[in-house]
Amino acid sequence: MWSVAFSVWIWTAFTVLVPAQSNPPVITDFLQKDLVNPEDVKFSKDVGFTLPCKATGSNLKWSWEHNGTAIEAYNGRPFTLSEDGTLTGSGLVATDSGTYQCFVKDEVTGAVAFSRKLKVAVTDSEDFTLPAWSVTPNAEETAVQGRNKTLYCFATGRPSPTITWKKDGQIIVHEENSYKVPGPSLEDAFSSTMLTRKNTREVPPKWTTDPPPTNLSIVIEKNGTLECKVTANPVATVSWYKDGLLLQSSKRRVLVGSKLHFIDVNLNDTGVYQCEAGNKHGMIISSTWIHVSAWKPSFANVQFGPFHLLNEKEAKMPCKPSTAAPRPTIEWFKDGNLITYGKNSRYRLEMDGTLVIKQSRQGSRWRQLHLQGNELKG
């Protein structure tokens, strides 16, 4: 018996709905150094300080917080807010000292970016001098067995500095200019014979290498990671925020140490993510725009049909679009009717979208194929 070959032409139609996205707020100009020295801030002057907070993005609105409380009025004294987010302080007094933090919000999308907390000290320079050592112990001091050893430490400054003595990081004497070391015994002669003045350097957080990237694209339904590598002493506390809101570890956003893991992302994961690393000496902030990528199905670079089938033979018609994320749901139609794949059906749909016709017939007409994905329907 001769098999008869015939051709099948497929017509495809796609419609895609892509939500519009505006540029997220990103702070581009903020002071990197705290204003803690008397010369940094002008006491009771018309312009005491100028704190820039320039940002890029769309539909932006700026606000500031002082010591964690929103500044409500910008009427010139003590604060004025310019159109580019710059905060100016006027007629400042000691109570205006503390931390200042800038917030930038996209009023359409709700995305928020914020700065680090900037420390500001408002002091009258005429009544203030920085502490300075006048007498300190030598780097190495010798103690004789059985005899006491007294160490002296004096400092000048206005107001008068407070002196604290520590051993191995623990406070042993507070507000005293001297410390008497008890005479060492034979049992601990080795460790007590020599007393060493040890300076432990405490530092604010800084990036170990580079901060997290400013932009990161993750394909929908895939995974991704942001890492906040910082060095600090004492160890910095790391927190993560999305659009200005503190994140807690969850099933799809997992916090492990300084890392933020994204699991099976969807379009709602798009936003501004910020790492905040801080200790008692300062704070640093990163800002990353996470964009979740999704593509409609396309046959732009793929030949699709015609298909040449043999009469009364099993036939396969592949459907492999060149791009699609997430993986599309594929539906086949014959003469406008949706094909089903029941137990007694002549058709079978394979995992890759290929339609299997268990026994093709001459004269059948195939007119339409629909692809669905990302809630996009053709």
Protein Blocks (a to p, Z undefined) as FASTA:
>chain_A
ZZddddddddddddddddddddddddfbdcfbdcfbfklpcghiablbdcddddedehia
cdddeehiacfbdghpacdcdfkopacdehiafklgccdddddddfknopacdddddddd
dddfklcccdddfbdcdfbdcddehiacddddddeddddddddddeehiafbghiabdcd
ddddfklmmmmmpccdddddddddddfkbccdfbdcddehiacddddddddddddddddd
eehiacdddfklccehjbccdehiafklgccdddddddfkbccddddddddddddddfkl
acedjadddehiacddddddfbdcddddddddeehiacdddfklcbdcdfkopacdfbac
ehiacfbdcddeehiaZZ
